[in-house]
């Protein structure tokens, strides 16, 4: 009986570790996607403090004005573009939503 309990506990611990590793990989993947698709204009911190960002006067992603927009609005802008921002090439709708989640982590 004690062996079965130990095996059960071990299984639960392994499952938790596996899920945790998956979540860390997903966060790393989203950060990498932001870096390759967004940071050249929006900067790593979302401030827009890049030569392109300054030239185009892009909004600071950490600002209250951007952060108050709904996830769907930000995902649509990310995926389809708006104003001076072109559509983000090569991303799926799911990736656009992941990028929005990353943008939420940048808020001041």
Biopython code that builds the backbone (N, CA, C, O; Angstrom):
import numpy as np
from Bio.PDB.StructureBuilder import StructureBuilder

atoms = [
    (1, "UNK", "N", (0.817, -1.184, 0.000)),
    (1, "UNK", "CA", (0.000, 0.000, 0.000)),
    (1, "UNK", "C", (0.871, 1.262, 0.000)),
    (1, "UNK", "O", (0.566, 2.224, -0.705)),
    (2, "UNK", "N", (1.940, 1.261, 0.780)),
    (2, "UNK", "CA", (2.824, 2.410, 0.849)),
    (2, "UNK", "C", (3.534, 2.632, -0.480)),
    (2, "UNK", "O", (3.758, 3.773, -0.882)),
    (3, "UNK", "N", (3.891, 1.539, -1.169)),
    (3, "UNK", "CA", (4.550, 1.650, -2.471)),
    (3, "UNK", "C", (3.613, 2.300, -3.475)),
    (3, "UNK", "O", (4.048, 3.154, -4.247)),
    (4, "UNK", "N", (2.344, 1.922, -3.487)),
    (4, "UNK", "CA", (1.377, 2.514, -4.408)),
    (4, "UNK", "C", (1.212, 4.011, -4.148)),
    (4, "UNK", "O", (1.088, 4.801, -5.084)),
    (5, "UNK", "N", (1.211, 4.387, -2.882)),
    (5, "UNK", "CA", (1.092, 5.810, -2.539)),
    (5, "UNK", "C", (2.324, 6.576, -3.017)),
    (5, "UNK", "O", (2.198, 7.686, -3.535)),
    (6, "UNK", "N", (3.500, 6.002, -2.852)),
    (6, "UNK", "CA", (4.741, 6.632, -3.295)),
    (6, "UNK", "C", (4.748, 6.772, -4.813)),
    (6, "UNK", "O", (5.152, 7.806, -5.344)),
    (7, "UNK", "N", (4.305, 5.741, -5.501)),
    (7, "UNK", "CA", (4.229, 5.786, -6.966)),
    (7, "UNK", "C", (3.228, 6.856, -7.393)),
    (7, "UNK", "O", (3.495, 7.607, -8.331)),
    (8, "UNK", "N", (2.104, 6.934, -6.732)),
    (8, "UNK", "CA", (1.087, 7.935, -7.063)),
    (8, "UNK", "C", (1.621, 9.347, -6.856)),
    (8, "UNK", "O", (1.432, 10.218, -7.705)),
    (9, "UNK", "N", (2.282, 9.567, -5.739)),
    (9, "UNK", "CA", (2.849, 10.884, -5.460)),
    (9, "UNK", "C", (3.914, 11.219, -6.498)),
    (9, "UNK", "O", (3.972, 12.348, -6.986)),
    (10, "UNK", "N", (4.740, 10.263, -6.831)),
    (10, "UNK", "CA", (5.784, 10.480, -7.836)),
    (10, "UNK", "C", (5.165, 10.849, -9.178)),
    (10, "UNK", "O", (5.661, 11.736, -9.874)),
    (11, "UNK", "N", (4.100, 10.179, -9.534)),
    (11, "UNK", "CA", (3.413, 10.453, -10.790)),
    (11, "UNK", "C", (2.873, 11.886, -10.802)),
    (11, "UNK", "O", (3.013, 12.593, -11.800)),
    (12, "UNK", "N", (2.262, 12.310, -9.708)),
    (12, "UNK", "CA", (1.710, 13.657, -9.614)),
    (12, "UNK", "C", (2.829, 14.695, -9.722)),
    (12, "UNK", "O", (2.685, 15.692, -10.430)),
    (13, "UNK", "N", (3.931, 14.465, -9.029)),
    (13, "UNK", "CA", (5.063, 15.393, -9.086)),
    (13, "UNK", "C", (5.598, 15.486, -10.506)),
    (13, "UNK", "O", (5.875, 16.583, -10.991)),
    (14, "UNK", "N", (5.747, 14.361, -11.174)),
    (14, "UNK", "CA", (6.228, 14.369, -12.567)),
    (14, "UNK", "C", (5.261, 15.104, -13.486)),
    (14, "UNK", "O", (5.683, 15.835, -14.382)),
    (15, "UNK", "N", (3.976, 14.912, -13.265)),
    (15, "UNK", "CA", (2.976, 15.594, -14.090)),
    (15, "UNK", "C", (3.067, 17.110, -13.892)),
    (15, "UNK", "O", (3.010, 17.874, -14.856)),
    (16, "UNK", "N", (3.207, 17.530, -12.649)),
    (16, "UNK", "CA", (3.322, 18.966, -12.363)),
    (16, "UNK", "C", (4.582, 19.539, -12.995)),
    (16, "UNK", "O", (4.542, 20.622, -13.579)),
    (17, "UNK", "N", (5.689, 18.835, -12.887)),
    (17, "UNK", "CA", (6.936, 19.301, -13.485)),
    (17, "UNK", "C", (6.820, 19.383, -15.002)),
    (17, "UNK", "O", (7.331, 20.318, -15.619)),
    (18, "UNK", "N", (6.157, 18.417, -15.595)),
    (18, "UNK", "CA", (5.974, 18.412, -17.041)),
    (18, "UNK", "C", (5.135, 19.606, -17.497)),
    (18, "UNK", "O", (5.468, 20.265, -18.482)),
    (19, "UNK", "N", (4.061, 19.876, -16.786)),
    (19, "UNK", "CA", (3.197, 21.009, -17.122)),
    (19, "UNK", "C", (3.963, 22.312, -16.930)),
    (19, "UNK", "O", (3.877, 23.211, -17.766)),
    (20, "UNK", "N", (4.708, 22.420, -15.840)),
    (20, "UNK", "CA", (5.495, 23.625, -15.584)),
    (20, "UNK", "C", (6.510, 23.865, -16.690)),
    (20, "UNK", "O", (6.681, 24.994, -17.152)),
    (21, "UNK", "N", (7.181, 22.804, -17.113)),
    (21, "UNK", "CA", (8.173, 22.935, -18.186)),
    (21, "UNK", "C", (7.505, 23.393, -19.472)),
    (21, "UNK", "O", (8.065, 24.208, -20.205)),
    (22, "UNK", "N", (6.316, 22.877, -19.753)),
    (22, "UNK", "CA", (5.577, 23.281, -20.950)),
    (22, "UNK", "C", (5.223, 24.769, -20.886)),
    (22, "UNK", "O", (5.366, 25.481, -21.880)),
    (23, "UNK", "N", (4.764, 25.240, -19.729)),
    (23, "UNK", "CA", (4.405, 26.646, -19.583)),
    (23, "UNK", "C", (5.618, 27.552, -19.734)),
    (23, "UNK", "O", (5.519, 28.625, -20.330)),
    (24, "UNK", "N", (6.746, 27.137, -19.207)),
    (24, "UNK", "CA", (7.977, 27.921, -19.345)),
    (24, "UNK", "C", (8.390, 27.986, -20.806)),
    (24, "UNK", "O", (8.768, 29.049, -21.298)),
    (25, "UNK", "N", (8.320, 26.850, -21.509)),
    (25, "UNK", "CA", (8.659, 26.836, -22.942)),
    (25, "UNK", "C", (7.726, 27.747, -23.719)),
    (25, "UNK", "O", (8.175, 28.479, -24.601)),
    (26, "UNK", "N", (6.423, 27.716, -23.406)),
    (26, "UNK", "CA", (5.456, 28.555, -24.107)),
    (26, "UNK", "C", (5.768, 30.032, -23.877)),
    (26, "UNK", "O", (5.707, 30.831, -24.812)),
    (27, "UNK", "N", (6.101, 30.399, -22.645)),
    (27, "UNK", "CA", (6.461, 31.791, -22.349)),
    (27, "UNK", "C", (7.736, 32.181, -23.091)),
    (27, "UNK", "O", (7.831, 33.283, -23.633)),
    (28, "UNK", "N", (8.705, 31.286, -23.115)),
    (28, "UNK", "CA", (9.947, 31.554, -23.846)),
    (28, "UNK", "C", (9.679, 31.713, -25.336)),
    (28, "UNK", "O", (10.252, 32.589, -25.983)),
    (29, "UNK", "N", (8.802, 30.862, -25.885)),
    (29, "UNK", "CA", (8.456, 30.948, -27.301)),
    (29, "UNK", "C", (7.781, 32.278, -27.625)),
    (29, "UNK", "O", (8.070, 32.886, -28.656)),
    (30, "UNK", "N", (6.883, 32.731, -26.750)),
    (30, "UNK", "CA", (6.193, 33.994, -26.977)),
    (30, "UNK", "C", (7.164, 35.165, -26.879)),
    (30, "UNK", "O", (7.092, 36.098, -27.679)),
    (31, "UNK", "N", (8.067, 35.125, -25.911)),
    (31, "UNK", "CA", (9.074, 36.181, -25.785)),
    (31, "UNK", "C", (9.965, 36.220, -27.026)),
    (31, "UNK", "O", (10.321, 37.293, -27.512)),
    (32, "UNK", "N", (10.316, 35.054, -27.526)),
    (32, "UNK", "CA", (11.132, 34.980, -28.745)),
    (32, "UNK", "C", (10.355, 35.513, -29.945)),
    (32, "UNK", "O", (10.915, 36.205, -30.795)),
    (33, "UNK", "N", (9.068, 35.191, -30.012)),
    (33, "UNK", "CA", (8.228, 35.691, -31.100)),
    (33, "UNK", "C", (8.134, 37.214, -31.036)),
    (33, "UNK", "O", (8.234, 37.883, -32.064)),
    (34, "UNK", "N", (7.943, 37.762, -29.844)),
    (34, "UNK", "CA", (7.913, 39.221, -29.671)),
    (34, "UNK", "C", (9.232, 39.826, -30.132)),
    (34, "UNK", "O", (9.258, 40.840, -30.829)),
    (35, "UNK", "N", (10.317, 39.191, -29.733)),
    (35, "UNK", "CA", (11.641, 39.711, -30.089)),
    (35, "UNK", "C", (11.826, 39.749, -31.607)),
    (35, "UNK", "O", (12.360, 40.723, -32.138)),
    (36, "UNK", "N", (11.393, 38.706, -32.305)),
    (36, "UNK", "CA", (11.609, 38.652, -33.751)),
    (36, "UNK", "C", (10.592, 39.468, -34.543)),
    (36, "UNK", "O", (10.921, 39.985, -35.611)),
    (37, "UNK", "N", (9.368, 39.592, -34.044)),
    (37, "UNK", "CA", (8.318, 40.249, -34.823)),
    (37, "UNK", "C", (8.012, 41.681, -34.394)),
    (37, "UNK", "O", (7.506, 42.469, -35.193)),
    (38, "UNK", "N", (8.311, 42.026, -33.147)),
    (38, "UNK", "CA", (7.833, 43.304, -32.611)),
    (38, "UNK", "C", (8.928, 44.244, -32.097)),
    (38, "UNK", "O", (8.830, 45.462, -32.247)),
    (39, "UNK", "N", (9.966, 43.671, -31.492)),
    (39, "UNK", "CA", (10.940, 44.481, -30.758)),
    (39, "UNK", "C", (11.726, 45.452, -31.637)),
    (39, "UNK", "O", (12.199, 46.473, -31.139)),
    (40, "UNK", "N", (11.874, 45.167, -32.908)),
    (40, "UNK", "CA", (12.653, 46.080, -33.753)),
    (40, "UNK", "C", (12.002, 47.459, -33.840)),
    (40, "UNK", "O", (12.698, 48.459, -34.014)),
    (41, "UNK", "N", (10.701, 47.520, -33.722)),
    (41, "UNK", "CA", (9.998, 48.807, -33.708)),
    (41, "UNK", "C", (9.571, 49.206, -32.299)),
    (41, "UNK", "O", (9.723, 50.361, -31.901)),
    (42, "UNK", "N", (9.038, 48.250, -31.553)),
    (42, "UNK", "CA", (8.447, 48.543, -30.248)),
    (42, "UNK", "C", (9.430, 48.457, -29.090)),
    (42, "UNK", "O", (9.076, 48.822, -27.968)),
    (43, "UNK", "N", (10.647, 47.989, -29.321)),
    (43, "UNK", "CA", (11.693, 47.812, -28.302)),
    (43, "UNK", "C", (11.376, 46.603, -27.419)),
    (43, "UNK", "O", (10.222, 46.192, -27.297)),
    (44, "UNK", "N", (12.396, 46.058, -26.823)),
    (44, "UNK", "CA", (12.236, 44.878, -25.969)),
    (44, "UNK", "C", (11.293, 45.153, -24.805)),
    (44, "UNK", "O", (10.580, 44.256, -24.356)),
    (45, "UNK", "N", (11.288, 46.389, -24.315)),
    (45, "UNK", "CA", (10.442, 46.730, -23.174)),
    (45, "UNK", "C", (9.086, 47.306, -23.579)),
    (45, "UNK", "O", (8.292, 47.681, -22.717)),
    (46, "UNK", "N", (8.815, 47.380, -24.883)),
    (46, "UNK", "CA", (7.534, 47.874, -25.375)),
    (46, "UNK", "C", (7.423, 49.384, -25.447)),
    (46, "UNK", "O", (6.379, 49.907, -25.836)),
    (47, "UNK", "N", (8.477, 50.093, -25.082)),
    (47, "UNK", "CA", (8.439, 51.557, -25.002)),
    (47, "UNK", "C", (8.379, 52.252, -26.357)),
    (47, "UNK", "O", (7.969, 53.410, -26.441)),
    (48, "UNK", "N", (8.783, 51.558, -27.414)),
    (48, "UNK", "CA", (8.867, 52.194, -28.727)),
    (48, "UNK", "C", (10.119, 53.028, -28.882)),
    (48, "UNK", "O", (10.259, 53.787, -29.841)),
    (49, "UNK", "N", (11.025, 52.884, -27.937)),
    (49, "UNK", "CA", (12.258, 53.662, -27.938)),
    (49, "UNK", "C", (13.308, 53.010, -28.847)),
    (49, "UNK", "O", (14.346, 52.533, -28.389)),
    (50, "UNK", "N", (13.005, 53.007, -30.133)),
    (50, "UNK", "CA", (13.907, 52.504, -31.168)),
    (50, "UNK", "C", (13.945, 53.560, -32.271)),
    (50, "UNK", "O", (13.075, 54.429, -32.314)),
    (51, "UNK", "N", (14.925, 53.503, -33.153)),
    (51, "UNK", "CA", (14.936, 54.476, -34.259)),
    (51, "UNK", "C", (13.632, 54.449, -35.068)),
    (51, "UNK", "O", (13.079, 55.503, -35.383)),
    (52, "UNK", "N", (13.147, 53.271, -35.398)),
    (52, "UNK", "CA", (11.895, 53.166, -36.164)),
    (52, "UNK", "C", (10.727, 53.668, -35.331)),
    (52, "UNK", "O", (9.882, 54.419, -35.818)),
    (53, "UNK", "N", (10.686, 53.246, -34.067)),
    (53, "UNK", "CA", (9.603, 53.673, -33.189)),
    (53, "UNK", "C", (9.537, 55.180, -33.022)),
    (53, "UNK", "O", (8.458, 55.773, -33.050)),
    (54, "UNK", "N", (10.694, 55.791, -32.849)),
    (54, "UNK", "CA", (10.741, 57.245, -32.703)),
    (54, "UNK", "C", (10.330, 57.933, -33.999)),
    (54, "UNK", "O", (9.574, 58.904, -33.979)),
    (55, "UNK", "N", (10.829, 57.427, -35.126)),
    (55, "UNK", "CA", (10.524, 58.015, -36.424)),
    (55, "UNK", "C", (9.025, 57.956, -36.729)),
    (55, "UNK", "O", (8.452, 58.922, -37.231)),
    (56, "UNK", "N", (8.400, 56.827, -36.428)),
    (56, "UNK", "CA", (6.976, 56.651, -36.716)),
    (56, "UNK", "C", (6.080, 57.121, -35.580)),
    (56, "UNK", "O", (4.856, 57.130, -35.708)),
    (57, "UNK", "N", (6.701, 57.514, -34.457)),
    (57, "UNK", "CA", (5.939, 57.953, -33.276)),
    (57, "UNK", "C", (4.917, 56.895, -32.850)),
    (57, "UNK", "O", (3.741, 57.185, -32.630)),
    (58, "UNK", "N", (5.412, 55.656, -32.743)),
    (58, "UNK", "CA", (4.512, 54.567, -32.370)),
    (58, "UNK", "C", (4.157, 54.653, -30.889)),
    (58, "UNK", "O", (4.932, 55.178, -30.088)),
    (59, "UNK", "N", (2.998, 54.142, -30.533)),
    (59, "UNK", "CA", (2.597, 54.212, -29.131)),
    (59, "UNK", "C", (3.440, 53.292, -28.240)),
    (59, "UNK", "O", (3.916, 52.240, -28.667)),
    (60, "UNK", "N", (3.599, 53.717, -27.022)),
    (60, "UNK", "CA", (4.279, 52.945, -25.994)),
    (60, "UNK", "C", (3.333, 51.828, -25.568)),
    (60, "UNK", "O", (2.247, 52.098, -25.054)),
    (61, "UNK", "N", (3.733, 50.590, -25.775)),
    (61, "UNK", "CA", (2.867, 49.454, -25.439)),
    (61, "UNK", "C", (2.611, 49.335, -23.941)),
    (61, "UNK", "O", (1.674, 48.654, -23.524)),
    (62, "UNK", "N", (3.430, 49.989, -23.134)),
    (62, "UNK", "CA", (3.247, 49.929, -21.685)),
    (62, "UNK", "C", (2.299, 51.019, -21.180)),
    (62, "UNK", "O", (1.928, 51.031, -20.006)),
    (63, "UNK", "N", (1.914, 51.926, -22.066)),
    (63, "UNK", "CA", (1.082, 53.065, -21.661)),
    (63, "UNK", "C", (-0.341, 52.633, -21.312)),
    (63, "UNK", "O", (-0.820, 51.590, -21.757)),
    (64, "UNK", "N", (-0.992, 53.449, -20.516)),
    (64, "UNK", "CA", (-2.381, 53.179, -20.132)),
    (64, "UNK", "C", (-3.289, 53.152, -21.359)),
    (64, "UNK", "O", (-4.227, 52.357, -21.420)),
    (65, "UNK", "N", (-3.012, 54.024, -22.343)),
    (65, "UNK", "CA", (-3.845, 54.064, -23.550)),
    (65, "UNK", "C", (-3.837, 52.736, -24.301)),
    (65, "UNK", "O", (-4.877, 52.278, -24.774)),
    (66, "UNK", "N", (-2.675, 52.130, -24.406)),
    (66, "UNK", "CA", (-2.580, 50.832, -25.091)),
    (66, "UNK", "C", (-3.119, 49.732, -24.187)),
    (66, "UNK", "O", (-3.890, 48.884, -24.636)),
    (67, "UNK", "N", (-2.728, 49.737, -22.937)),
    (67, "UNK", "CA", (-3.110, 48.667, -22.011)),
    (67, "UNK", "C", (-4.616, 48.601, -21.762)),
    (67, "UNK", "O", (-5.130, 47.544, -21.399)),
    (68, "UNK", "N", (-5.332, 49.715, -21.950)),
    (68, "UNK", "CA", (-6.778, 49.694, -21.711)),
    (68, "UNK", "C", (-7.555, 49.085, -22.886)),
    (68, "UNK", "O", (-8.738, 48.775, -22.750)),
    (69, "UNK", "N", (-6.903, 48.916, -24.023)),
    (69, "UNK", "CA", (-7.569, 48.297, -25.171)),
    (69, "UNK", "C", (-7.850, 46.824, -24.868)),
    (69, "UNK", "O", (-7.110, 46.179, -24.125)),
    (70, "UNK", "N", (-8.901, 46.317, -25.439)),
    (70, "UNK", "CA", (-9.251, 44.912, -25.198)),
    (70, "UNK", "C", (-8.226, 43.989, -25.859)),
    (70, "UNK", "O", (-7.519, 44.378, -26.788)),
    (71, "UNK", "N", (-8.166, 42.771, -25.359)),
    (71, "UNK", "CA", (-7.272, 41.776, -25.949)),
    (71, "UNK", "C", (-7.587, 41.580, -27.428)),
    (71, "UNK", "O", (-6.679, 41.461, -28.251)),
    (72, "UNK", "N", (-8.879, 41.548, -27.764)),
    (72, "UNK", "CA", (-9.259, 41.309, -29.156)),
    (72, "UNK", "C", (-8.811, 42.452, -30.057)),
    (72, "UNK", "O", (-8.334, 42.211, -31.166)),
    (73, "UNK", "N", (-8.955, 43.684, -29.601)),
    (73, "UNK", "CA", (-8.518, 44.839, -30.400)),
    (73, "UNK", "C", (-7.015, 44.769, -30.622)),
    (73, "UNK", "O", (-6.542, 44.953, -31.743)),
    (74, "UNK", "N", (-6.258, 44.502, -29.551)),
    (74, "UNK", "CA", (-4.802, 44.413, -29.697)),
    (74, "UNK", "C", (-4.393, 43.244, -30.594)),
    (74, "UNK", "O", (-3.461, 43.370, -31.389)),
    (75, "UNK", "N", (-5.080, 42.115, -30.473)),
    (75, "UNK", "CA", (-4.774, 40.964, -31.330)),
    (75, "UNK", "C", (-5.058, 41.291, -32.791)),
    (75, "UNK", "O", (-4.282, 40.928, -33.675)),
    (76, "UNK", "N", (-6.168, 41.975, -33.042)),
    (76, "UNK", "CA", (-6.503, 42.363, -34.423)),
    (76, "UNK", "C", (-5.456, 43.317, -34.993)),
    (76, "UNK", "O", (-5.034, 43.164, -36.140)),
    (77, "UNK", "N", (-5.037, 44.298, -34.199)),
    (77, "UNK", "CA", (-4.010, 45.234, -34.658)),
    (77, "UNK", "C", (-2.702, 44.494, -34.911)),
    (77, "UNK", "O", (-2.021, 44.739, -35.906)),
    (78, "UNK", "N", (-2.360, 43.590, -34.003)),
    (78, "UNK", "CA", (-1.125, 42.818, -34.149)),
    (78, "UNK", "C", (-1.150, 41.986, -35.424)),
    (78, "UNK", "O", (-0.168, 41.936, -36.165)),
    (79, "UNK", "N", (-2.260, 41.346, -35.666)),
    (79, "UNK", "CA", (-2.359, 40.438, -36.812)),
    (79, "UNK", "C", (-2.586, 41.173, -38.133)),
    (79, "UNK", "O", (-1.973, 40.830, -39.144)),
    (80, "UNK", "N", (-3.458, 42.177, -38.131)),
    (80, "UNK", "CA", (-3.890, 42.806, -39.383)),
    (80, "UNK", "C", (-3.274, 44.172, -39.647)),
    (80, "UNK", "O", (-3.328, 44.681, -40.766)),
    (81, "UNK", "N", (-2.681, 44.770, -38.596)),
    (81, "UNK", "CA", (-2.104, 46.101, -38.737)),
    (81, "UNK", "C", (-3.143, 47.187, -38.539)),
    (81, "UNK", "O", (-4.345, 46.925, -38.510)),
    (82, "UNK", "N", (-2.652, 48.423, -38.403)),
    (82, "UNK", "CA", (-3.543, 49.580, -38.264)),
    (82, "UNK", "C", (-2.684, 50.825, -38.429)),
    (82, "UNK", "O", (-1.597, 50.920, -37.858)),
    (83, "UNK", "N", (-3.171, 51.765, -39.200)),
    (83, "UNK", "CA", (-2.424, 53.008, -39.411)),
    (83, "UNK", "C", (-1.063, 52.716, -40.029)),
    (83, "UNK", "O", (-0.968, 52.072, -41.074)),
    (84, "UNK", "N", (-0.016, 53.195, -39.375)),
    (84, "UNK", "CA", (1.345, 52.999, -39.883)),
    (84, "UNK", "C", (1.866, 51.589, -39.659)),
    (84, "UNK", "O", (2.858, 51.181, -40.262)),
    (85, "UNK", "N", (1.187, 50.845, -38.785)),
    (85, "UNK", "CA", (1.667, 49.489, -38.490)),
    (85, "UNK", "C", (1.122, 48.509, -39.525)),
    (85, "UNK", "O", (-0.092, 48.363, -39.668)),
    (86, "UNK", "N", (2.013, 47.844, -40.240)),
    (86, "UNK", "CA", (1.564, 46.848, -41.211)),
    (86, "UNK", "C", (1.129, 45.561, -40.505)),
    (86, "UNK", "O", (1.439, 45.372, -39.328)),
    (87, "UNK", "N", (0.420, 44.681, -41.204)),
    (87, "UNK", "CA", (0.113, 43.379, -40.613)),
    (87, "UNK", "C", (1.408, 42.654, -40.235)),
    (87, "UNK", "O", (2.425, 42.785, -40.917)),
    (88, "UNK", "N", (1.359, 41.909, -39.166)),
    (88, "UNK", "CA", (2.530, 41.141, -38.754)),
    (88, "UNK", "C", (2.569, 39.873, -39.593)),
    (88, "UNK", "O", (1.698, 39.011, -39.476)),
    (89, "UNK", "N", (3.581, 39.769, -40.433)),
    (89, "UNK", "CA", (3.680, 38.642, -41.365)),
    (89, "UNK", "C", (4.029, 37.349, -40.638)),
    (89, "UNK", "O", (4.827, 37.329, -39.701)),
    (90, "UNK", "N", (3.409, 36.281, -41.098)),
    (90, "UNK", "CA", (3.785, 34.951, -40.644)),
    (90, "UNK", "C", (3.319, 34.560, -39.256)),
    (90, "UNK", "O", (3.881, 33.642, -38.659)),
    (91, "UNK", "N", (2.290, 35.242, -38.717)),
    (91, "UNK", "CA", (1.777, 34.807, -37.420)),
    (91, "UNK", "C", (0.334, 34.347, -37.557)),
    (91, "UNK", "O", (-0.398, 34.786, -38.444)),
    (92, "UNK", "N", (-0.047, 33.472, -36.676)),
    (92, "UNK", "CA", (-1.420, 32.968, -36.638)),
    (92, "UNK", "C", (-2.232, 33.819, -35.665)),
    (92, "UNK", "O", (-1.677, 34.625, -34.918)),
    (93, "UNK", "N", (-3.530, 33.635, -35.681)),
    (93, "UNK", "CA", (-4.391, 34.332, -34.723)),
    (93, "UNK", "C", (-4.018, 33.954, -33.293)),
    (93, "UNK", "O", (-4.040, 34.797, -32.396)),
    (94, "UNK", "N", (-3.678, 32.693, -33.085)),
    (94, "UNK", "CA", (-3.276, 32.229, -31.752)),
    (94, "UNK", "C", (-1.982, 32.915, -31.313)),
    (94, "UNK", "O", (-1.854, 33.303, -30.152)),
    (95, "UNK", "N", (-1.042, 33.065, -32.210)),
    (95, "UNK", "CA", (0.205, 33.754, -31.879)),
    (95, "UNK", "C", (-0.044, 35.233, -31.587)),
    (95, "UNK", "O", (0.609, 35.809, -30.717)),
    (96, "UNK", "N", (-0.979, 35.848, -32.303)),
    (96, "UNK", "CA", (-1.333, 37.242, -32.028)),
    (96, "UNK", "C", (-1.866, 37.368, -30.606)),
    (96, "UNK", "O", (-1.531, 38.317, -29.897)),
    (97, "UNK", "N", (-2.692, 36.420, -30.191)),
    (97, "UNK", "CA", (-3.219, 36.425, -28.816)),
    (97, "UNK", "C", (-2.095, 36.223, -27.803)),
    (97, "UNK", "O", (-2.098, 36.837, -26.736)),
    (98, "UNK", "N", (-1.145, 35.373, -28.136)),
    (98, "UNK", "CA", (-0.004, 35.157, -27.246)),
    (98, "UNK", "C", (0.833, 36.433, -27.132)),
    (98, "UNK", "O", (1.317, 36.765, -26.051)),
    (99, "UNK", "N", (0.998, 37.135, -28.232)),
    (99, "UNK", "CA", (1.741, 38.397, -28.199)),
    (99, "UNK", "C", (1.027, 39.433, -27.341)),
    (99, "UNK", "O", (1.672, 40.200, -26.627)),
    (100, "UNK", "N", (-0.295, 39.460, -27.408)),
    (100, "UNK", "CA", (-1.056, 40.369, -26.559)),
    (100, "UNK", "C", (-0.819, 40.028, -25.084)),
    (100, "UNK", "O", (-0.639, 40.921, -24.257)),
    (101, "UNK", "N", (-0.821, 38.748, -24.766)),
    (101, "UNK", "CA", (-0.548, 38.344, -23.385)),
    (101, "UNK", "C", (0.840, 38.815, -22.961)),
    (101, "UNK", "O", (1.036, 39.232, -21.819)),
    (102, "UNK", "N", (1.789, 38.751, -23.867)),
    (102, "UNK", "CA", (3.153, 39.232, -23.565)),
    (102, "UNK", "C", (3.142, 40.753, -23.374)),
    (102, "UNK", "O", (3.789, 41.269, -22.463)),
    (103, "UNK", "N", (2.424, 41.453, -24.212)),
    (103, "UNK", "CA", (2.326, 42.909, -24.100)),
    (103, "UNK", "C", (1.754, 43.298, -22.746)),
    (103, "UNK", "O", (2.163, 44.297, -22.154)),
    (104, "UNK", "N", (0.806, 42.507, -22.257)),
    (104, "UNK", "CA", (0.218, 42.786, -20.936)),
    (104, "UNK", "C", (1.273, 42.702, -19.830)),
    (104, "UNK", "O", (1.160, 43.388, -18.815)),
    (105, "UNK", "N", (2.277, 41.881, -20.018)),
    (105, "UNK", "CA", (3.322, 41.746, -18.994)),
    (105, "UNK", "C", (4.272, 42.947, -18.990)),
    (105, "UNK", "O", (5.044, 43.125, -18.048)),
    (106, "UNK", "N", (4.217, 43.766, -20.037)),
    (106, "UNK", "CA", (5.127, 44.908, -20.168)),
    (106, "UNK", "C", (4.610, 46.161, -19.479)),
    (106, "UNK", "O", (5.353, 47.130, -19.325)),
    (107, "UNK", "N", (3.355, 46.157, -19.066)),
    (107, "UNK", "CA", (2.770, 47.399, -18.538)),
    (107, "UNK", "C", (3.548, 47.937, -17.349)),
    (107, "UNK", "O", (4.164, 47.192, -16.587)),
    (108, "UNK", "N", (3.499, 49.240, -17.218)),
    (108, "UNK", "CA", (4.253, 49.944, -16.163)),
    (108, "UNK", "C", (3.692, 49.621, -14.804)),
    (108, "UNK", "O", (4.193, 50.118, -13.795)),
]
sb = StructureBuilder()
sb.init_structure("model")
sb.init_model(0)
sb.init_chain("A")
sb.init_seg("    ")
for serial, (resi, resn, name, xyz) in enumerate(atoms, 1):
    if name == "N":
        sb.init_residue(resn, " ", resi, " ")
    sb.init_atom(name, np.array(xyz, "f"), 0.0, 1.0, " ", f" {name:<3s}", serial, name[0])
structure = sb.get_structure()
